[in-house]
C-alpha cells in the first residue's frame, strides 16, 4: 500500500510541475517509440528465500495519437510485454515462478525539460503466472498456474541523445519498481 501512496504523490508533483516549467515536446502525435527495459526490484517476490532467475525485462511500443492536451501534452498508446522468473527455495524444496504480462499502455506526455520526454501512464494487462514445485519435502510433483487482469501505474522520462535514440527510466508498480532501458524513436 505504501508504494501506491508514493506513486500517487509522484503523479501529483508531476502534474503540479507541468504548470510551471513547460518546454517544447519531444514526443508528438505521429511519433512511434520502442522501449526496451530491464527492471530492478520485484513487485511480487521478495524475502530471504527468493532468488531472481531472470530479471524483469519488458518491451513496449508507443504511438502518439493526440496532441495539444492541456496546451502541450500528448497522449500515447501501445502494446506492452514483460517477463520475469523467480525461485523460492528452502532446504532443498521450493517453487519456480514465472510471470508474463501482455497488455496495453496509455501514456500522458508533458514537456518539462528540453530533450527530456516526461510522462505518466497506466497499464492494463493480463498477467500469466506459472508455478512449479521442486524438491523432496512433499514427495509430489505439483505445478500450478494462475492468470488474471492487472493494472499498473508509473511515471517516466526518456532523454534523447539524438533524434531517434535515448535512454529511459520508469518508476511505478507493475513487473518491477524501477525500469531502465533504451528508447528508439521511429
C-alpha positions as CSV (number, residue, x, y, z in Angstrom):
1,X,0.0,0.0,0.0
2,X,2.9,2.4,0.7
3,X,4.1,2.0,-2.9
4,X,0.7,3.2,-4.2
5,X,0.8,6.2,-1.9
6,X,4.3,7.1,-3.2
7,X,3.2,6.7,-6.8
8,X,0.2,8.9,-6.2
9,X,2.4,11.6,-4.6
10,X,4.8,11.5,-7.6
11,X,1.9,11.9,-10.0
12,X,0.5,14.9,-8.1
13,X,4.0,16.5,-8.1
14,X,4.4,15.7,-11.8
15,X,1.1,17.5,-12.7
16,X,2.0,20.4,-10.4
17,X,5.3,20.9,-12.1
18,X,3.8,20.8,-15.6
19,X,2.0,24.1,-14.9
20,X,5.3,25.9,-14.0
21,X,8.1,24.9,-16.5
22,X,6.6,23.5,-19.8
23,X,9.1,23.1,-22.7
24,X,8.7,22.1,-26.4
25,X,7.5,18.5,-26.6
26,X,9.9,15.7,-27.5
27,X,7.0,13.3,-28.1
28,X,4.3,14.4,-30.6
29,X,1.3,13.0,-32.4
30,X,2.5,10.6,-35.1
31,X,5.7,9.5,-33.2
32,X,6.5,5.9,-32.6
33,X,8.8,4.8,-29.8
34,X,10.1,1.4,-28.9
35,X,11.1,1.0,-25.2
36,X,13.4,-1.9,-24.2
37,X,13.9,-2.2,-20.4
38,X,15.3,-4.2,-17.6
39,X,13.9,-4.0,-14.1
40,X,15.4,-3.5,-10.7
41,X,13.4,-4.9,-7.8
42,X,10.4,-7.2,-7.8
43,X,6.9,-6.1,-7.0
44,X,5.8,-9.7,-6.3
45,X,8.6,-11.8,-5.0
46,X,10.8,-10.7,-2.2
47,X,12.2,-12.1,1.0
48,X,15.0,-14.3,2.3
49,X,14.3,-17.4,0.2
50,X,13.5,-15.7,-3.1
51,X,16.1,-15.6,-5.9
52,X,15.7,-13.9,-9.3
53,X,16.2,-16.3,-12.1
54,X,15.5,-13.9,-15.0
55,X,15.3,-10.2,-14.1
56,X,12.2,-8.3,-15.1
57,X,12.5,-7.5,-18.8
58,X,10.0,-5.5,-20.9
59,X,9.3,-4.1,-24.3
60,X,6.6,-1.6,-25.2
61,X,5.7,0.2,-28.4
62,X,4.1,3.6,-28.2
63,X,2.2,5.6,-30.8
64,X,1.4,9.3,-30.4
65,X,-2.3,9.6,-31.1
66,X,-3.5,13.0,-29.8
67,X,-1.7,16.3,-29.1
68,X,-2.5,19.8,-27.7
69,X,-3.8,18.2,-24.5
70,X,-3.5,20.9,-21.7
71,X,-1.7,23.0,-24.3
72,X,1.5,21.0,-24.9
73,X,0.5,17.5,-23.7
74,X,0.4,14.4,-25.9
75,X,-1.5,11.1,-25.5
76,X,0.3,7.9,-26.5
77,X,-1.0,4.3,-26.5
78,X,0.6,0.9,-27.4
79,X,1.2,-2.7,-26.6
80,X,3.4,-4.0,-23.7
81,X,5.0,-7.3,-22.9
82,X,7.0,-8.1,-19.7
83,X,8.6,-11.3,-18.3
84,X,10.3,-12.3,-15.0
85,X,11.2,-15.5,-13.3
86,X,11.9,-16.2,-9.6
87,X,12.7,-19.2,-7.4
88,X,11.7,-19.8,-3.8
89,X,13.9,-22.4,-2.1
90,X,14.2,-23.5,1.5
91,X,16.1,-26.7,2.5
92,X,16.1,-28.2,-1.0
93,X,12.4,-27.7,-1.6
94,X,10.6,-24.8,-3.3
95,X,8.8,-23.3,-6.2
96,X,9.8,-21.8,-9.5
97,X,7.6,-18.9,-10.7
98,X,7.4,-17.0,-13.9
99,X,5.3,-14.0,-14.9
100,X,4.4,-12.9,-18.4
101,X,2.4,-9.7,-18.8
102,X,0.7,-8.9,-22.0
103,X,-1.1,-5.5,-22.1
104,X,-1.7,-2.1,-23.4
105,X,-0.4,1.2,-22.0
106,X,-1.9,4.6,-22.1
107,X,0.5,7.5,-21.5
108,X,0.2,11.2,-21.0
109,X,3.4,13.2,-22.0
110,X,4.1,16.7,-20.9
111,X,7.4,18.5,-21.6
112,X,9.2,19.8,-18.5
113,X,12.9,20.0,-19.6
114,X,14.3,20.2,-23.1
115,X,15.3,16.8,-24.7
116,X,13.6,15.1,-21.7
117,X,10.3,13.3,-22.5
118,X,8.4,13.2,-19.2
119,X,5.3,11.2,-18.8
120,X,2.8,9.4,-16.6
121,X,0.9,6.3,-17.6
122,X,-1.3,3.3,-16.8
123,X,-1.0,-0.3,-17.9
124,X,-4.0,-2.7,-18.3
125,X,-2.7,-6.2,-18.8
126,X,-3.1,-9.9,-18.4
127,X,-0.7,-11.5,-16.0
128,X,0.1,-15.1,-16.8
129,X,1.6,-16.8,-13.7
130,X,3.1,-20.3,-13.7
131,X,4.4,-22.0,-10.6
132,X,6.2,-25.4,-10.4
133,X,7.1,-27.2,-7.2
134,X,10.5,-28.9,-6.9
135,X,12.4,-30.7,-4.3
136,X,11.9,-33.5,-1.8
137,X,9.8,-32.1,1.1
138,X,6.3,-33.3,-0.1
139,X,7.3,-36.1,-2.4
140,X,4.8,-34.8,-5.0
141,X,5.4,-33.2,-8.3
142,X,2.9,-30.3,-8.3
143,X,2.6,-27.5,-10.8
144,X,0.1,-24.6,-10.8
145,X,-0.7,-21.7,-13.0
146,X,-2.7,-18.7,-12.5
147,X,-3.6,-15.7,-14.5
148,X,-5.7,-12.6,-14.4
149,X,-6.2,-9.0,-15.2
150,X,-3.8,-6.5,-13.7
151,X,-3.3,-2.7,-13.6
152,X,-0.2,-0.7,-13.0
153,X,0.7,3.0,-12.8
154,X,4.1,4.6,-13.5
155,X,5.9,7.9,-14.1
156,X,8.8,8.0,-16.5
157,X,11.2,10.0,-18.6
158,X,13.2,9.5,-21.8
159,X,16.3,11.5,-22.5
160,X,17.2,11.7,-26.2
161,X,20.9,11.9,-27.3
162,X,19.9,12.1,-30.9
163,X,16.5,12.5,-32.7
164,X,16.0,8.7,-32.6
165,X,18.0,7.3,-29.7
166,X,17.6,7.8,-26.0
167,X,17.6,6.2,-22.5
168,X,14.5,5.8,-20.4
169,X,13.6,5.2,-16.7
170,X,10.2,4.4,-15.2
171,X,9.2,4.2,-11.6
172,X,6.0,2.5,-10.7
173,X,4.2,-0.7,-9.8
174,X,4.0,-3.4,-12.4
175,X,6.5,-6.1,-13.2
176,X,9.2,-4.1,-11.4
177,X,9.6,-0.9,-9.3
178,X,12.3,0.6,-11.5
179,X,12.6,0.0,-15.2
180,X,15.8,1.2,-17.0
181,X,16.5,0.9,-20.7
182,X,16.7,2.4,-24.2
183,X,14.2,4.2,-26.3
184,X,14.2,4.1,-30.1
185,X,12.1,6.7,-32.0
186,X,10.9,5.9,-35.5
